[in-house]
Amino acid sequence: MGTLFISDLHLDESRPEITGLFLDFLRNDAVKAEALYILGDLFEAWVGDDDNAELGIKVANALRELGDQGVPVFFMRGNRDFLVGPGFAERAGLQILPDPCVLELYGKPTLLMHGDLLCTDDAAYQAFRAQVRSEAWQTQFLSQTLATRLAFAEQARAASKQHQSGLMNEQQENIMDVTQASVLALMKRFGVTRLIHGHTHRPAIHHFYNEDAASQRIVLGDWYSQGSVLQVDADGDFLSVI
C-alpha cells in the first residue's frame, strides 16, 4: 500500500463518529502500509500527557497496536496538539518528528510540515505560536492544574473562532492560507522540490517552479466530515483518498 500521510483529524469527544472512522482506518487500511505519518492536529486540543481522558487512551492503544503489527507511526505536532510529549508518544508507540523535517521518501527528499509555519501573513497567529512553543511558556502552563489547562484550551478555541469571524471573507481566505514566498524560501533552504503539509484544510497538489526547479506542494485534507488519506507508492505515484 505504500506510505500513508494524514493530518487535521481534530479528534474530539464531541465527534465520536470521526474517532470511530479513524480507529477503523488503523485496523483495516493502515495495517497494510509501510509507515503512517500524522502531520499534526490529531486532536482538537491536547493540554498535557497527564490528561487521562478516554479519547486519548483509546487512540494511544490503537496506534500502539498498529506499531506492534509492524507499521511504524510518526507524528508531527500541530497547532492544536503541540503539547503532545514523550509520555503520549511512549504509550502510543510512535516517534515525534520535528517541524519541519526532511523525509527520504522512496529516494526523493520530501519536506514534511504541519503547515502553520507557512501562513506568515497571519502575524497575530505567528506571534501566538512563537509564545506557546517556547520552553518557558510550556513549563509554566504544564505546571497548572489539569482543570485550568482544559479551561484555557476552551478559551483559546473561542478566541480563534472570534479572530477568524472578525476577518472579511476574502481577507480570511488569504490570511489563513500559506504564503507562497514562504513556501519557496523554505523549500530552497532545505534543498527539496516536494513538500507535504496539512493545516489549511485545502487538499490539493500544486505544481510550480522554484527558480528553475519543477516543484510540488501536496496539501492534506481534514477529517471533519470524512477521512482523507494521501498514499505515496514506491514508484512515486500519489493516490488521495478523500
Secondary structure as UniProt FT lines:
FT   STRAND          3..6
FT   TURN            13..14
FT   HELIX           16..28
FT   HELIX           30..32
FT   STRAND          35..38
FT   TURN            49..50
FT   HELIX           54..68
FT   TURN            69..70
FT   STRAND          73..76
FT   TURN            82..83
FT   HELIX           86..92
FT   STRAND          95..97
FT   STRAND          101..105
FT   TURN            106..107
FT   STRAND          108..113
FT   HELIX           116..118
FT   TURN            120..121
FT   HELIX           123..132
FT   HELIX           135..142
FT   HELIX           146..165
FT   HELIX           169..175
FT   HELIX           180..190
FT   STRAND          194..197
FT   STRAND          204..210
FT   TURN            211..212
FT   STRAND          213..219
FT   STRAND          229..232
FT   TURN            234..235
FT   STRAND          238..241
//
